[in-house]
Amino acid sequence: MDKLQIFRGELLHCLADPADVGDDNSYEYFQDGLMIVKSGLVEAIGPALELLPKLPAGVSITHYTKSLIVPGFIDCHLHYPQTEMIASYGEQLLEWLETYTFPTEREFGDPGKASDVAEFFFDELMRNGTTSALVFGTVHKQSVDAFFTAAQKRRLRMICGKVLMDRNAPAYLTDTPESGYLDSKELAERWHGVDRLRYAITPRFAPTSSDEQLALAGKLLMEYPDLYLHTHLAENISEVEWVKDLFPDRSGYLDVYAHHGLLTKRSVFAHCLHLSDDEFRLMHESGAGIAFCPTSNLFLGSGLFNLANAENQKVKVGLATDVGAGTSFSLLQTISDLYKTQQLRNHRLSPFKSLYLATLGGAHTLDLDELIGNFLPGKEADFVVLDCEATPLIARRLWRSKNLTEKLFALQMLGDDRVVKHVHIMGEEVYRRK
């Protein structure tokens, strides 16, 4: 028998990108709304007074008051093995990798370590309202097995992959083109499409993969075209110059990936701070997406992403924390940094665009918008209940809010994990703030 769940409260979800349709046409809002969930999927959403008479007699209703119910947040790029090295001091990208990242990732050859960090990682995601994510493992197969095992147990929609890295890294973290190909193939066949899990072919970034390794990654993507491609692109100026030296025959950084067949509608490139207009056009033509990581871009001093250019070129963009260079698991805190980076670019960002990037925009970037990202009928019922009185300051600020725009913006600027009161996965509560 199908399980019926009814949720009542203030409901908000995105219907389209505000850059395409304008703020007012980009979302749907019910001050007193009802969401009907059947067997983990949204069956209907609308005004409570219209839907209540249609419910079966005696059905139980979960009523969330003084709260805002939104779709689960979607993080388009982060590194679960870097959880314990978050907030590491004093370096920019390339030095940061050598000083902190590589020694930390070495530990994930131990399956016990990988499992322990994976469980903590998912606890943190739930505490911050993140219900889906695209995630880096390490070069070790066991890091990916541990990740997917924990995600499957929690019924989460997650994407992950084993890092490919055969040069310009410590010997204890490198694979070979052939071993990377075979290990990735084995993991993809074991996990891709199982329950709510997907696999991503994951070169760390062009400098740590040889042409041979990137070619075999492209071969694997051709053999399994529904897999994802997940890597970094044009994060740091020194990195971009390094790529020019390593791949002198290519016209630019993105062309390194394009040359090896790594641009598809399921390719997601983190950062993309230093792209040319031609590279933005190629991103659009290929259907590839960008994971925008404002917090880590600020933390490592990498630069300010040109969101307006991505919008003009119709490139898919989703929001990302990029833990551990990002200093918070909270996509609300990430939205705060997102807004500030665009202020520095004289690009005023509406709170509805920010919500879009953290929900439906992320789903679109990950090619999952038919399954998650909003509350349209048939979507998987992953959602977050935000507490409008989470702190005295938030309560006082929202009391003065004159409309939904002010309220949403204040929650985004002042919110963090304390605002996340409940998290539901496929309709089932999986987290309740203590």
Buried (B, 14 or more C-beta within 10 A) or exposed (E): EEEBBBBBBBBBBBBBBBBEEEBEEBBBEBEEBBBBBBEBBBBBBBEBEEBBEEBEEEEEEBEBEEBBBBBBBBBBBBBBBBBBBBEBEEBBBBEBBEBBBBEBBBBBBBBEBBBBBBBBBBBBBBBBBBBBBBBBBBBBBBBBBBBBBBBBEBBBBBBBBBBBBBBBBEEEBBBBBEBBBBBBBEBBEBBBEEEBBBBBBBBBBBBBBBBBBBBBBBBBBEEBEEBBBBBBBBBBBEBBEBBEEBBEEBBBBBBBBBBBBBBBEBBBBBBBBBBEEEBBBBBBEBBBBBBBBBBBBBBBEBBBBBBBBBBEBBBBBBBBBBBBBBBBBBBBBBBBBBBBBBEEBEBEBBBBBBBBBBBBBBBBBBBBBEBBBBBBEEBBBBBBBBBBBBBEEBEEBBEEBEEBBBBBBBBBBBBBBBBBBBBBBBBBEBBEBE
